[in-house]
Amino acid sequence: SDVDAFQRGISGCQRKRVNVGLELVADPKVCFLDEPTSGLDSVSATELCRMLRSLAEADDLTIAAVIHSPGPAAFASFHDFMLLQTGGRPVYFGPTPEVRDYFKTIGFTYDAATMVDPLADYIMKAVAGTHQPDLDAATLKVEGLKWDHMTSFHELWHLKTGKAPPQAHDDDDVKVARAQTRLRKLGHLLKSVAYDAVVAYPKKVLGQLLPRNDAKSKDRRTPTFCAMFALCFKRACRQVYVTFLEFTLSAIVVFFALGTFTAAISSSNLNVLGGYPADICAKQYPGLRAQCRDLQQNSYVSALQFVGFIVVAANSAVASATFGAEQAIYWREASTNLNTSAYFFAKVVADLPMAVVHALATAAGYSSGFVSPMSFGRLYLGVLLITCFGYLSGYFLSFTLPYSACGLAGVGWAVFWMLLYGGTTTLMSDNRQARWVWALSPGRWANEAWFDAGTVYPYDKVREGSEKGEDLFDFSRAKSDYLFYLPYGDAIGWGFLTLLCLLIIDLLLINATKLDKKR
């Protein structure tokens, strides 16, 4: 099938057959089956029911099955039949061949020659109130009974089995006892929920993070963390680096073209316009003199921020496949004691060279049309920062969202962190109480680093010539607007520190989510 295995898997019919087969392979004495014939055609359903009957008779096996709308032959295959009404009240429990006669005694006569519905469907419709009984022809009746299909079937069955009639109303003692039972059940439920939240769930997560090493066990030897890492890393490399041609096209050509395209649409007419000379500023109105020497224009900031948005969106889409495309495989292996932490780090390390090459190709393509006093090395290091952010973002999205939604979600993610909270569109100086959000954004730190490397460092002082060291432009107002005060190296360092935090979050997510799939 072209559909992902973890979305579709085998068909419902195949799943039913496999489940029945798995139950029978264990050679049980009691077998419970939930709708074993659902999804099967009438012939397959009849064959399955007859096979179950023969197994029950040959092996003294007790088989209890919930079944809906069985055909006549499938229905006749069962030795006994239990029919329950709303609330679990019994309507009939006894040999299957006798159910027709019992319903005749209470006024429901089934004539196979004239009836269109099979016997099982007729009985279901009668219990649902579709058919009304012929009380005059009934031989089993309660004197003075006013027919109500919701209660009369139950009362007649009590009469048939010799039990006392069910009480219509509970007395006060019964009501008190039931209320106490409800309170006890509620207490047990709250206790169970609290235990799961405080003890069981953290214990499961800790077991995923630090799995027990059974290397010393003679019964079952499991690989150590390093051995598991090596195995997963080797497999991940084979998945990522299939052929040299594919690697060249996907990692170099595509991202070089992406950088070139981005430069073509964002790098035209870039300029840094500093303050005006002092003699011109002296002629301005007194209220404008303070702004006259400030930075007047800086189009590099918006251009580089747009590059960051494109890089994060593209790389998050690529990286979401690292874990998202093989979730079904991972869940299956995790259920057999796969060390999740070793698996996670193996996949991340295998992706790291690809991220480095993506960043290099993007920076090389962008620099072909990007004219700036910033060196290529500083441009590349910033692109590497946001490329790694894109990869870690792709991991995050694949752990929290369906894989099919990760591509579109990556665009929204890039808009949020690179455009809204990149530090230059929505200014931190206007939202000082929410500065912690910008502190978590690698896009903000990349933009601050580029601001220093491409604007402040080249233009705040004269860097060469006879006037070397003299003040050139005043960036104090621009720095206070952006709240960009750090030099390039410090800003890059803080950016990679946020990546480390996101890496830890990703590690916790893969260990703490979908625990039911890893059993």
C-alpha positions, 0 to 999 in steps of 0.5 A: 500500500502507498499509505503510511503503515502507521496510518493504515496498516492491514485492513479491518478484515485482516486484523480480525483474522489475525487477532483470532489466530493469535488468540488460538495459537496460545491454546487457551481454555477460555477465549474472549472474542470481540466482534470476530465477524465484523468486516467479514463477508457472510461466507467468511463469517459462517466459516469462522463461526463453524471453525470456532464451534469445532475447536470448542467441541474438540478441545473443550474450549470455552469461547465467548464472543460478542457478535452483531447481526449474524447470518442464520448459519453463523448464528446457529453455530453457537451452542448458547446465546445471551441477549442483553438489553440497555443497562445490561438487563438480561433478555435471554440466556440459554441454548441457541436452538431454544431462543425461537420457542422462548420468544414465541411464548412471550408473544413474538412468533417468528415464521421463517417462511414469511419473514424477510429478516433472519432470526437474529435481526428479528429478535434485535428489532423486537427488543428495540421496540420495532415489533410488538408482541401478540399478548393474547397468543403468549403463554408466558405473561404477567397478569396486569403487565402493561407492555413496555419494551424497555422493562417487560423483556426483563420482567418476563425473563425473571418469570421464566427463570423463577426469580423474583420480579425486579424492583421498580423503585429502590427503597431508601436503604438501597439508594444509600448503599448505591450512593456509597458505592458511587462515592467509593468508585469515585474515590478509587478513580481519583486515587488511580488518576493521582497515582498515574499522574504522580507515580506511574507516568513519571516512572514510565518516562524515567524507564524510557530515559534510563532503561534497565540494562539486562546485559548481565542477565543470562536469560536475555541480553540487551545491548548497552547504550553505546551498542544500541547507539552504534546500531541505530547510527549505522542504520540512520546513515544508510537511510540519510546518505543513500547514494552520492548523487542523491546526497548531492541533489538533496543537500547541495543543489537544492539548498544552493538554489534555495539560497540563490533564489532567496538572495534574488528576491531579498538582496536588491538595493540593500543599504546601510545609511548612517547619521548625517554629518555634524555640521548638517545636524547642527542646522536641524531643529533642536528636537531632531538633532538627537536623531540626526546622527542616528542610523537612518536606514538598515535594509540588511536586517529585514533581508537576513530575517527573511532568509532565516524564515525560509531556512527554518521552514525548509529544514523543519520540513526535511527534519520532520521525516527523520522521526515522523516517517518511521513512527510505526517502526519506532513504536514496534521496536520500543515495545521490544526494549529499544533504548529510546535515548540511544535511538534519538541521539543516533538519529540526531548525530546522523542528521548533523552532517546534513545540517552542516552541508545544508547551511553551507549550501544555503549560505554559498547560494545567498552570498552570490547575490548578497553584498555586505561587509559581513564576512562569509564565515559570520554569515555561515555561522548564523545560517548554521544556527538557524538551520540547526534550529530548523532541524530541531523544530522538525523533530519537535513537530513530528513528536507532537503532530501527525506527520502529514501536518508537519510541513504546513506547521513548520511554516507557521513555526518559522513565522512565529519564531523568525518573523514575529519573534526574530527581534526586528519586526515586533520590537522587544523595546515595545514588549519588555514584559515578554522579553523572555519569549525573545530570549527563547528564540534562536532567530532573535540571537541570529539576527542580533549576531548579524546586526553586529557583524553586518551593521555595528562592527563595520560602521560604528568606527573607522576600521582603516586609513588615517582616521582608524578608530574614530567614531563613524555612525551612532547606533545607540538609538537602533540598539535601544530600539532592537535591544541588540547590545551583544557582540557577534560571538556572544549572540551566537553563543546564546543562540546555540544555548537555546538549541541545546535547550530545545534538544533536551525538550525533544529528548523528553518528548520522544521519551514521554509521548505515545507511551501506549504505542511502546508497550 
